[in-house]
Amino acid sequence: MKYFIVDAFTTQPFGGNPAGVVLLDDVFPSEKFMQQVAAEFRYSETAFVLRNSETEFTVRYFTPAAEVDLCGHATIATFGTLYKLGVIADGTMCINNTLAGDLQVRVGEKVMMRMAEPQVIDTAVDVELLHRIMGVKSLHSIILPVQVVSTGLPDIIMPVEGIDELNALSPNMDALAQLSDQLNVTGVHAFALSEDGYTAHVRNFGPLYGVPEESATGTANAALTHYLHHNGLMQAPAECRFMQGEAMQRPSVVATTLLEDGTIWVGGDSAIVAIGELIEY
């Protein structure tokens, strides 16, 4: 099995969000092996890719701790790699079979994937408790709600007052993992609106799945796009650019497109950092 280390949502190696991408020949290896590989790589997600036809693929995603239904940045890394290897031609529309459903992926130098139907989930969040866990201090001017939103994976979307407050967040990771488990969410996607050329600056925390903080998160930024539209902050159609990873010194730009019918596409660039070979023992 050939593997790649790929930085997603960046054009430069050692930026963006790194992911492992493992290309398989004919069958998936055992779940135990895939989990061990993800734990060995230590990236927030590793994608295992099986080609079903010229334009259809099945991808499974593993964090260092567990398998997850979908991962945005690992999808961008996967199809960006297949494009760079010449496996998929520029402009090809592919089907990505995932545990979150069959998703469309438009392949090219910039990979864009169509997210699952967005929804605001009716989950009651104790906002006071959440703020204590996240270390939020400035609350007086926050008028936007805290909501659980999903475009394939559910995340708590949490507004904060400004970029300084966003950068100051210091979550209690054990408490956040416990809360995420109780609410059946992947984690917290915190954001601060901005007027500097980006729609918002964001940070994403998912300690329940062994990811204390992630430098670029496709699914959560797609969820944030729906949140902004749902709460009247953005009209469709719209193009968004989210800046993530600054606190980790891995700045990433996540692009989303909101169509008139509410459909959301998310994507960006990628850069291959390393290539190697795996042996299944």
Stockholm file with secondary structure:
# STOCKHOLM 1.0

chainA/1-281         MKYFIVDAFTTQPFGGNPAGVVLLDDVFPSEKFMQQVAAEFRYSETAFVLRNSETEFTVRYFTPAAEVDLCGHATIATFGTLYKLGVIADGTMCINNTLAGDLQVRVGEKVMMRMAEPQVIDTAVDVELLHRIMGVKSLHSIILPVQVVSTGLPDIIMPVEGIDELNALSPNMDALAQLSDQLNVTGVHAFALSEDGYTAHVRNFGPLYGVPEESATGTANAALTHYLHHNGLMQAPAECRFMQGEAMQRPSVVATTLLEDGTIWVGGDSAIVAIGELIEY
#=GR chainA/1-281 SS CEEEEEEESCSSTTSSEEEEEEECSSSCCCHHHHHHHHHHHCSSCEEEEEECSSSEEEEEEECSSCEESCCHHHHHHHHHHHHHTTSSCTTCEEEEEETTEEEEEECSSSEEEECCCCEEECCCCCHHHHHHHHTCCCCTTCCSCCEEEESSSEEEEEECSSHHHHHHCCCCHHHHHHHHHHHTCSCEEEEEECSSSSSEEEEEEEGGGTEEEESCCHHHHHHHHHHHHHTTSCCSSEEEEEEECGGGTCCEEEEEEECTTSCEEEEECEEEEEEEECCCC
#=GC SS_cons         CEEEEEEESCSSTTSSEEEEEEECSSSCCCHHHHHHHHHHHCSSCEEEEEECSSSEEEEEEECSSCEESCCHHHHHHHHHHHHHTTSSCTTCEEEEEETTEEEEEECSSSEEEECCCCEEECCCCCHHHHHHHHTCCCCTTCCSCCEEEESSSEEEEEECSSHHHHHHCCCCHHHHHHHHHHHTCSCEEEEEECSSSSSEEEEEEEGGGTEEEESCCHHHHHHHHHHHHHTTSCCSSEEEEEEECGGGTCCEEEEEEECTTSCEEEEECEEEEEEEECCCC
//
